[in-house]
Amino acid sequence: MKDTRRGDGVHQPGDLSQQAHRRLIGALGLLLPVLLYVIAGLRPTTGLPRWTFLPSVSAYYYTGAVAVFIGIIFALSLFLLTYRGYEGVIADRVVGFFGGVGALGVAFFPTGAPNALPNPDWWTPASRVIHYASATVLFTSFILFSIWLFRKSSIPERSRRPLDKQRRDTVSLVCGIVMIAAVLWTASSILTHAAIFVPEAIAIIAFAVSWLVKGEAYQPVVAAVRRVRSPTAGRLHA
């Protein structure tokens, strides 16, 4: 079977991952920061301010939104571990594997509890180290997908690719750059000790957008608009 690589059409024979797979990964990422904030607000935790952003996304592990945090991260891990990408492109599976392992590390080794709460008896400082290392691996995989793998094509010259593919490549590149900036912003908290929920949320949303665009999640909307416009166009030409 010919390796057509990088989705230059709606579906390519060499594409081993369905678009729905990519859309699910993107949708889960897009929902994560919003659901954490909303559910933690609806299910307040004693000692933590209600309807106020916590210092980090990971801090929601210690709130009423813990099920959402663990559930979505674990689901992302499974989707990444089973991501096949394109036939003959082993990098898709390698990057997906490391991203999946990183997500598992984030879920199973939480960071320390927010200052107002005590750490669980079973928690150790090593858990925080593993958590941050896992998060670094996870976001590195997200960045590699966006700026490298999603922009590959069977057509080497970018100007000769379909216009839709060029646009998706541009969005992926922008999302990758945004993630790099957000991760560096997050890392600066080592010196500033500032809250990192906002840069983490920005990085997660950028990752989600890149996967939704790669999965062509906008196509159903475009098709619906065309169906609505077609009868109108027909009456105008009648």
Steps between C-alpha positions, in 0.01 A plus 500: 500500500638835404606727785316826437600664832374807677140522384506686170136400458205417723623142552812335367562126453820521703323662794482241778319733742141605436420869513263429790802385702670836453178691567448316828853584615446866409155519661623348826784751519272793420252400772756431773570853638134604475360189669758516779409859585122448476478171690742614772276805542185290520664256742704730728786372714541619857804723525502603133334813359191431290482620138864607508774358280735274693879540459519231232289262295651209693384650832145402405598145591421606858153640423154368425609488135753222562294247301506731197872563534593132529237384251596735218875463550465121507280506188758718322766249599306210348429691180866600463627150576272356230566776247627342179541804278601420143627182344880492487539800732635347820551843658122532539490193721820581690392854587150377583644229728715742697210745523277224635758395758542865600125535550497190723778652709301822540193306613666253737757732658326822606673822587488628856171619647420873491638687802167502682478118497721229652669248272363144518688259726619298201634803313877562481711776340606244238142499377529870415824437309345216299192713437698790353724268299194324360332831416816608315498180294127539430524859378814421300300237313217748442747753359665243274164396359404861425820645355635185335279195446171674420675713236654212308368430150557275201542827305839648603437847354254679727365731229384198298296350780121546509400835652317331786814302589710819494256666740504204735880501495502868594260447789707206626818707487337788688365260763846350543657843547229596750566181696875568509438853629248377758735226623784752537260731686412211730868416555570860602294437814804315638651845552189715541287251700199636311182302437514299178135411434469754217809397298417132556145557378629689195737214414220242541260700281767545231564124504126436473455737207786337307344153540152624410634668187705193409183294547317746275234551767378802305398289199151408633432872553622585150285221352194619692549857377533376143179296533317807630635722224446256212116518492523879522745508210272271301199728545705802400598334172148371429 
